[in-house]
Amino acid sequence: MPPTSDKKTKPTKSAPIHLRGFKDMLPEEAPFWQRAYSVASKLFSDYGFSEIGTPILEATSLFKRTLGEGTDIVDKEMFTFTDRSRDSVTLRPEMTAGICRAYVEHGMFNRPQPVKLWSWGPLFRYDRPQAGRFRQFHQLDIEIIGNNREVADAEVIFLSHLFCRELGIETTVQVNSLGSTEARKEYNKVLKDYYRSKRRLLCEDCTKRLAKNVLRLLDCKQPGCQPFIHEAPQLIDHLDEESKKHFVKVLEYLAESQVPYILNPYIVRGLDYYNRTAFELWPAFASQSEASAGEPVAAVSAPNALGGGGRYDGLIEQIGGRSTPAVGMAFGLERVVDLMKSSKVSLEETRPDVFLAQLGEEAAKHAFLIFEKLRSAGVRAVANFAREGLKGQLELANKLGVVFAVILGQKELLDGTIIIRDMENGIQEVVDLNKIADELKKRLKKN
Ligand code: HAM
């Protein structure tokens, strides 16, 4: 008995499937990713950023030193293993550490400062998979290294907002200041005192955080911990004078450049290297509807931030470079693409205009050259070189919704001609094979 279609399509028990938290990018998603990449490469190169690529695998110590012990990423989420030389290596959980390593390693401090870089690629975090949270995901990352002025923070935020706008999605920036490292140490003591009496009421993770990294308590998403976060002393009230001035100026730049922002005192970020400005980009509708520009908001729960970043003036020195101020951010591209889809962002028309059908072996052999002639003349053509019968090929052309099919058979090949078939009314014309690209362009009204 022939197999039923069900049997044919259902994977057998032993067929492999992807790992939990990982996913395939299917062909129908590709246009969204391509659009995001092309907008990013144009926008950031227009603003003087250069693309950089760093390895996906780095020494584990690079991340431990920079991201901070006591952060979820370092404590629980890194894909770390020992390689064949018994060295501990880690699949990068973020890009900033690797980019700063490259900046130091290649002596980029000798180049005109600031050095403006952008990067695009996969990251790995052993996170609990859920909506918008994967174990392999992708980021678009931008960094301005070598400028301590407020204008650099504002440029990163302005461009992040602009990137989304160019993609057709609207965002609101939520911004906070984490102050200087010294001021934060003082604040940590205040926060520890506040939380000490509540220790027994905290979730298991927060109890650990209290000992290791008290600022992370403000990042907890557990419902039971939310009331304590709301009543906690706020970092913004413990800022040092220089950081306060810096923050006010950044906000002035944002207001002047018409970037919609709201103050969110609960943004502490999940990585330890930040000082001063910290921010996140949220879909505009998720940003506490009533808050107007500059007003503080209550802690924001789901859905997810599209991206986030901030200033990290100590990181480069920490990994052995000279003291170099820097600021940057990264978008989670799965989240950006999801929002593009749900916002029904219209993509450039990619439907082909012409189907190239061929009949017989000689015509099939010639088809590659004709296809290339059409493609290089700017005619969007499609073909299925593996199909033989004309009926099947024309059915396919119909399904693809092309305007014309061009048909090359044995006879046409001998005569040096080719048939153009109007797919709407079925009318066919024979034209000179050498002039096929011009004939089609004339009919498609393409220059
Ligand atoms: P981050 O906030 O850890 O910052 O990640 C940036 C963005 O990556 C998040 O806002 C989110 O959209 C996306 N993301 C993070 N984890 C996941 C996940 N498990 N699944 C899907 N998307 C995720 C950084 O990584 C910093 N390096 C940003 C930066 C650059 N700061 C300065 N320069």
Residues whose N, C-alpha, C, O or C-beta is under 5 A from the ligand:
A	BS01	HAM	E94 M95 T96 R125 D127 G132 R133 F134 F137 I142 A305 L306 G307 G308 G309 G310 G328 M329 A330 F331 G332 R335
